[in-house]
């Protein structure tokens, strides 16, 4: 049952996000939402970029045309993901060097029609996909916004759009229970899964669903087991064991495309949905300090980067660190509206050239206030460190952020 549950949870988390997106004002498929700077309505957002989002919907007669502007001198990508959280493509100068900007025809699987002249064809995994566009601010937010608004989406026809299957509302702390096995065929059949183990996992999930439906007693026993054992074990695993654990940060593993590692895919959909591939970004998450105690706004902490291991030295684009609350993994309001630091933050170095980032409910003595990241007073929190276009030592596990040390 545990394996079947964790497999289905990956899909349920994407469905939850699709329902959430559909409920926002002005939502429509094949229409871009240009997020205001400093906002993104999903867990662990990246505040170093101008975001844009869209849900694509195509059918056998109606592709969608995506236009990407020419962008020079700053990081950008148009990331396209399927309905299980797998990356289909990143459109940028690194992965699409023959056509890093211009028009792209997004088509249904097996579509045989002609695409518009000059448009590159991208075949989706099923009839829906998610777009996340990112344009680096790089100290020029107005320029980033201009480029953000230059991304365009047009449906070439009137595609038939099937609403997402129902999932009951659930949070990250109170994950969905035995209800995940209800109406299982609708959820599984709504989107093709590229995971090589999909067929056997789906058959296993159907068998578990049949047992859950066999009697009220069976259903209640399964729900009890899920809530008391499977879900707590999964949450603990997600933040300490799901990827390499170095310097009390979990991360550095492959994301974006998961092969048969459906469990890692579920972890990522849970803790940071829409994660990209490791060529674009490698993520590290800390929920514990150097003494293995949970991070909490009752304390003060410091992250100390040696002068010869500054974060900018391990990336070809930029780095960032963001603080989010637990268990919702969304930004925590504070008077400074300071939620993250990155390569362009006005951080003061120590006399020896090293860099300290202080974290706490109030400015931390001994560290410049410009380097203080506010934490929620007396409440748990998590840190996510991103390395965009990471260098080889990050990809091969030779670098991780320094430990978060309690003062």
N, C-alpha and C positions, 0 to 999 in steps of 0.2 A: 504493500500500500504506500509506503513512504516514497519509493521511487516514482510511482505513478503520480502521487500528489505533487512532488517537486517538479516533475516534468510539466504537468498541467498548470502549475503556478506561474511558470514563465509566460504562458499565453494569457492567463488571467490578468497578469500585471499590465500587459500591453493593452488588453481590452479595457481595463480600468482607465488607462490613460486616454484611449480613444473616446470613451464615454465622457471623461472629464473635458477633453478638448471640444467635443461636440456641444457641451453645455455652456461654453463661453459665448459671450455676446458677439454676434456677427459671424459666427463660424459657418463655413461652407467648404465642402470638398473642392479641391482644385482651385483654391484661393489662398494666397499667402497672408499670413499674419505677421506683420512687422513689429516685433516686440519692442516696446520702449526700452531704452538703456536701463540696465539694472533690474530687469524683470524677466522671469521665465517661470511658467506655472508647472514645473515638474521638479522632482527631487534632484539635489546636487547640481544646480545650474552653474553655468560659467559666466561670470560677470565681466570678463575681459574682452568680450566681443559684442558686436551688434548681432543679435539673433534674428532669424526669421524661420517660420515654421509653416508647414502645409501638410495636409493629408491628400495624397493623390488617389484618384479612383478612375480606373479604366475598364473597358470591356472589349469584346471582340471587334467592335466597329469604331471605337473612340479612344485614340491615344491622347496623351497629354503632352503639351510642348512646354519645356522649361527653358527659360533664357537666363544665362549667367553672364554678368558684365565682365569686362576686362578689368582686372585688379592687379596692380603692381606695387611692390614695396611693402606689402603687409600680408600677414597670414589670412587665408580664407579657405573655405571648403564648402561645397554643397554635398552634404552627406544624405544618402538615400538608404532607408532601412525597410526591411519587410515586417510582417505582422507578428513575427516571433522575436524581433529585436536583432536580426542578422543584417549586417551591412551589405547592401547590394553594390554600391559604388560611392566613391568620393570624387567629385569633380573639382580639380585644381591643377596647377602646373606640374605637380609631382606625379600624380597618378594618371592624368589625361594630357601628357605633354604634346600630343598631336592636335588636341583641341581643348585647351584649358579654359576657354570661355566660348560663348556663342549659344546655339540652340541644340536642345537634346529632346528627342522623341521618346517618351516613356510608354512602352507598349505592354499589353497583356501577354502572358506566356503563350508561345506558339503563334503569335500574331503574324500574318503574312502580307499585310498591306504595305504600301510604299510610305516612306516618311518624307516630310517636306525637304526640299533641296537644301543641302548644307547642314541638316540636322543629324547629329549622331544618335544612333538607335541604342536604347538601353531597355533590355527586357526585364520586367519585374518578376518576382517569384510567384505572385498571385495578383489579384485585381485591386489591391490597395497597397500603398507604401507611404512612409513618413519621410518628409524632407526636414532636415535641420541645416540651415545655412548659418555660417559663422564668418563674420568679418572682423578682424582684429581692430580694436580701437587705436592702439599705438599712439596714445597721446593726442589723437585727432578725432574726437567723437563725431564732430559734424561731418567730416569726410567719410567716416564709417557709415553714418546714417544715409548719406547720399548714395553710397554703393549698395547698402542694404536695400534701399527702395528701388534699385535698378534691377533686382531679381524679379522675374515675371513668370507667371504660370497661366496657360491657356488650354482649356479642353478643346480638342478638335472633334466636336460633336457633342452629343448628349448621353454620356455613359449611364448605364443602369447602375445605381449605387445601392447596394444591399446594406441595411443598418447592421452594426456589430451585434453579435449575440449578447444577450443579457448576462451580466454578472452582478451579484449583490454588492452593495457598497461595503468596502472594507478598508482599514487603515494598515499602516506598516507595523503597528504594534499588535493590532487585533486582525491578523491575516484571515483570509477566508478559510472556513473549515470544510466539513464534509459536503457543503453545498457546491464545492468545485466539481463534484462528480455528477451533478444534476445537468440534464440536457447536454450531455458530454459530446454527442455527435455534432451538434450545432457549433460548438466551440472548436472542435478539432477540424471539422470540414470547412470552416470559414476561411482558412488560410493554409496554403501548402507549407510544410516544414522541410527545410533542406537538411536537417540533422540526419546523418546516416542511420541512426537508431530509431527514427521516427515511427516506422511501421510497427516494430516490436513494442515500443513504449506505448503507442496508442492502443494496441491490442490489450496490453496489460492494464491500461487505464480503463478500458471498457469492461474488463473482467471485474476490476475493483468496483466500478460503478454499479454493475449488476448485483454484487454482494451488498452494497450500501442500500440498494432498492429492495432487497429481499425481505426485510422486516424492520419495523421501528427499532427493535433492540439492536440489530446489526448496525443501523445508521447511528444510533446514539453511542454505541461502543467505539465506532470508528471516529466519530467527532471528538470523543473524550481522548482517545489516543493521539489524534492530531494536535489538539490544543495543549495537552499536558506534556507531550514528548516530542513529536515531530517538528512542530513549529518552533518551540524554544531552541531545539538542537540546530535547526536550520539558521535561525537568526545568529546564534553564537558562531556557527561555522562561517557565515557570510563575512564576518568582520575579523576573524582570526585565522581561518584555515583555508579559505577558498582560493588563495593565491599565495605566492611566496611571502613570508613574514620576516621582514628585516627591519631592525631598528624600531621595532614595535609599530611598524606600518605594514599593512597588508596591501599588496599590489605588485605591479611589475609583470603580471601575467598577460597573456594574450586576451584581448577583448575584441568585440565587433564581429568576428567570425569564429565560431566555436567548435566546428566539426562535431564529434560525438559527445562533447562535454556540455550536455544540456544543463547540468547542475550549475556550472559557472554562468551560463546564459541566464538562468533564473536568478542567481545572486546579483548579477549586474542589473537586470530589469528591476530588481527589488531596491537596490541601493543607489543606482545611478542610471536610470533608463536612458536609452539612446547612446550608450557608450560607443566610441569610435574604435577603429583598428589601431594596433600598436605602432604602425608607421606614422599615423597622424598624432596620436597622443598616448601616453602611458600614465595611468592613474595610481595614486597611493592613498590609502585611507587609514587614518588613525582614530581609534576610539579609546586607546589606553596610553598611559604615560610610560616613562622609562622603568617604572617599578611595577608595571602591569596592572595598575589601578585604573578604573574608568575615568576618562576626562570629565571634569565637572567644574562649573563656574563658581564653586566655593573656593577654588584654588587659583594660584598664579603659575604660569608655565613659561618656558622659553625654548625656542628652537634655535640652535647655534650652528651656523654654517661656517666652517673654517675658511680662511682666506683663499686656500687653494682648491676649495670645493664649493664655490658659490653656485647657486642654482642656475644662473645664466650660462655657466660653463658647460652644462650637460644638455643643452637644447640648441637647435638651429632656428627655432622660432621664438617662443617665450615660455615662461613658467608662471604658475599662479597657485595660491593656496586660499581656500575659502572655508569659513566656519559655518556649520549648520547645526540646527537643533536635533535632538534625538527624542523620540523615534521617527519624527516626520521627515527629517533630512532636508528641511527647507531653511532659508536664511533667517537669522534671529534679528528682529528690529533693535536698533540702538540709536542713541541721539546723534552720533556722528554719521550715521548711514554708511558706516564702514564695515563691509562684509568680507573683504578679501584684500590680498596684496598680489602684485604681479611684477613682471620685469620693469614696468614703467612707474611703479609706485615710488614716491619720494622717501626712500628708506635710508637712514643714516647708518654708516658702517662704524665698526669699532676702530680704535686706534691702530690695531694690527691688521686691518683690512677685512676682518671677519664680519659676519652679519648676524644680528640677533633679532628674532621676531618674538615679541612678548604676547602672551594670551592671558586674559583674566577679566574679571568684572569691572575693574578700574585700572587706570594706568599703573604700570609695574615699575617700582623703584629700580634704578640702575639701567633701564633701557629707555631710549628716546621715545617720547610719546608718539612720534610719527610712526614708530614701529610696533605700536600696540594694536592688537586685534581684539575688539571687545567680545567677551563671552557672556552668556546668560547667567546671571547671579544665582548660584546654588542649584543650577540645573545641568543635566548632562549635555554634552555636545560632541560633535565629530568634526574632523578636519579632512579635507580632500586636497591633495597636492597633484597638480597636473603638469606634465612636461610635454609641450607641443613640439612636434617634429623632434623627438628625442634622439640623442646621439647613441652610438652603438653601445657604450658602456651601460646606458640605462636599459636598452633592449636585452642585453645579455646578463643583466642582474648584477652588474658591477657598481651600481649606485642606487641609493635610496635616501630619502630625506633623513636628517639626523633625528634622534629620538626627541619626543616632547617631554622635557624634564620639568618636574614640579619644583618650584622654588620654596 
